[in-house]
Amino acid sequence: MHLIKRTIAVNVLGNITLVASDRGLVALSVHAWRDQPSFSHRREAVVDGEHPVFSAAQAQLNAYAAGIQREFYLVCDLTGLAPFSRSVLEALRKVPWGQTRTYGQLAEAAGHGAIAARAVGQTMGRNPLPIIIPCHRVLASDGLGGFAGGTDAKRQLLALEGINTAKMGPGTIERTITTLIRR
């Protein structure tokens, strides 16, 4: 059995809980967000304590929120997830800062075909590492789509990355994605 460590930290995003195993970061939770997934897919015991990845994660999250950092360089432990979810989250990590994809596009990028878009949406809803694995960059083909932290939080994260969601409605997402990909 692997030991899982947890810490609660004050961050520019608010109070956050970080969870790590000996393999890397397992979960991130922003306390102000509603309906976030838990890391209940893990079977190990969780104890409060320090872990080397915690300070790096906090520093990178602060730099991201300040608009300084565009990528996260953290080892993530996704071993407790199903292979489908891992493949989708690994494909999602490759979506660059300031760009978005639809659920169908992410399904194709993960090698599952656009038909798996609904399953990708379910994976996004259970993403244990929001922001670090940027599920806020995944949009519905006809609008903003959901977000476990709420749509206001999703809009704020997209705005931080220079994406204006104020006028997004049916058909707007695909035009925005096409414009961003052409850049």
C-alpha positions in Angstrom: 0.0 0.0 0.0 1.3 3.5 -0.9 1.0 6.3 1.5 -1.0 9.3 0.3 -0.2 12.7 1.8 -2.5 15.7 1.9 -2.1 19.4 2.7 -4.4 22.4 2.7 -2.8 25.6 1.5 -3.8 29.2 1.0 -3.2 30.0 -2.6 -4.1 32.9 -4.9 -7.0 30.7 -6.0 -8.2 30.4 -2.4 -7.8 27.5 0.0 -6.8 24.4 -1.9 -6.2 20.8 -0.9 -3.3 19.0 -2.6 -3.0 15.2 -2.4 0.1 13.3 -3.5 1.4 9.7 -3.6 5.0 8.6 -3.8 4.5 8.7 -7.6 3.3 12.3 -7.9 0.3 14.6 -7.5 -3.0 12.8 -7.2 -5.6 15.4 -6.7 -6.3 19.1 -6.4 -9.4 20.7 -4.9 -10.2 24.4 -4.8 -12.4 24.8 -1.7 -14.5 27.7 -3.3 -15.6 25.5 -6.2 -18.7 23.3 -5.9 -19.2 19.7 -7.1 -15.6 18.8 -7.5 -14.6 15.2 -7.9 -13.0 13.4 -5.0 -10.0 11.2 -5.2 -12.0 8.2 -4.0 -10.7 6.1 -6.9 -7.6 5.7 -4.7 -7.5 2.9 -2.1 -4.6 4.1 -0.1 -4.7 5.7 3.3 -4.5 9.5 3.4 -2.6 11.3 6.0 -1.8 15.0 6.5 1.8 15.9 5.8 4.4 17.4 3.6 5.4 16.2 0.1 8.0 17.7 -2.2 5.4 18.2 -5.0 3.3 20.4 -2.8 5.6 23.5 -2.8 6.2 23.1 -6.6 2.4 22.8 -7.2 1.6 25.9 -5.1 4.3 28.0 -6.8 3.2 26.9 -10.3 -0.5 27.5 -9.5 0.3 31.0 -8.2 2.4 31.8 -11.4 -0.4 30.5 -13.6 -3.0 32.7 -11.8 -0.7 35.7 -12.2 -0.5 35.0 -16.0 3.2 34.1 -15.8 3.1 30.3 -16.2 1.4 28.7 -19.1 2.3 25.0 -18.5 2.6 22.9 -15.5 5.7 20.8 -14.9 4.5 18.5 -12.2 4.5 14.7 -12.1 0.9 13.5 -11.8 -0.1 10.1 -10.6 -3.1 8.9 -12.5 -2.6 5.2 -11.7 -5.9 4.8 -9.9 -7.9 5.8 -13.0 -9.4 3.6 -15.8 -7.3 3.4 -19.0 -9.8 5.4 -21.0 -9.7 8.3 -18.4 -5.9 8.2 -18.3 -5.7 8.4 -22.1 -8.1 11.3 -22.2 -6.4 13.3 -19.4 -3.0 12.7 -21.0 -4.3 14.0 -24.4 -5.8 17.0 -22.5 -2.4 17.9 -21.0 -1.2 18.6 -24.6 -3.9 21.3 -25.2 -1.9 24.5 -25.0 -2.6 27.5 -22.8 -5.1 29.8 -24.5 -6.6 27.2 -26.7 -9.7 25.1 -26.4 -11.0 21.8 -27.8 -14.5 20.3 -28.0 -15.3 17.1 -26.2 -15.3 15.4 -29.6 -12.0 16.8 -30.7 -10.4 15.6 -27.4 -11.9 12.2 -27.9 -10.3 12.0 -31.3 -7.0 13.3 -29.9 -7.0 10.5 -27.3 -7.6 7.9 -30.0 -11.2 7.1 -29.2 -13.0 8.8 -32.1 -15.5 11.7 -31.8 -18.3 9.2 -30.9 -16.7 9.0 -27.4 -17.4 12.7 -26.7 -20.0 12.0 -24.0 -17.5 9.7 -22.2 -14.9 12.4 -22.5 -17.4 14.8 -20.8 -17.8 12.3 -18.0 -14.0 12.1 -17.6 -13.8 15.9 -17.5 -16.3 15.9 -14.7 -14.2 13.5 -12.7 -10.8 15.1 -13.4 -8.8 14.8 -10.2 -6.4 17.6 -11.1 -8.3 20.6 -12.5 -6.2 23.5 -13.8 -3.1 21.3 -13.9 -4.9 19.0 -16.3 -6.9 21.8 -17.9 -10.4 20.5 -18.3 -11.6 24.1 -18.4 -10.2 24.2 -22.0 -12.8 21.6 -23.1 -16.0 23.0 -24.5 -19.3 21.7 -25.8 -19.7 22.1 -29.6 -22.7 24.3 -29.0 -21.5 26.4 -26.0 -19.4 26.6 -22.9 -20.2 23.1 -21.5 -19.9 22.2 -17.8 -17.2 22.4 -15.2 -17.0 20.8 -11.8 -16.0 24.1 -10.3 -19.0 25.8 -11.9 -19.3 27.7 -15.1 -18.2 31.0 -13.5 -14.9 29.4 -12.5 -14.6 28.0 -16.0 -15.1 31.4 -17.6 -12.6 33.0 -15.2 -9.9 30.4 -16.1 -10.6 30.8 -19.8 -10.5 34.6 -19.4 -7.1 34.3 -17.6 -5.9 32.5 -20.8 -7.2 35.3 -23.1 -10.4 33.5 -24.2 -13.5 35.7 -24.2 -16.5 33.5 -23.4 -19.0 36.4 -22.9 -20.6 36.0 -26.3 -20.3 32.2 -26.7 -23.4 30.7 -27.9 -24.4 28.0 -30.4 -21.9 27.8 -33.2 -19.5 30.3 -31.6 -17.3 27.6 -30.0 -16.3 26.0 -33.3 -15.4 29.4 -34.9 -13.3 30.2 -31.8 -11.5 26.9 -31.9 -10.8 27.2 -35.6 -9.4 30.7 -35.1 -7.2 29.6 -32.2 -5.8 26.6 -34.1 -4.9 28.7 -37.1 -2.8 31.0 -34.9 
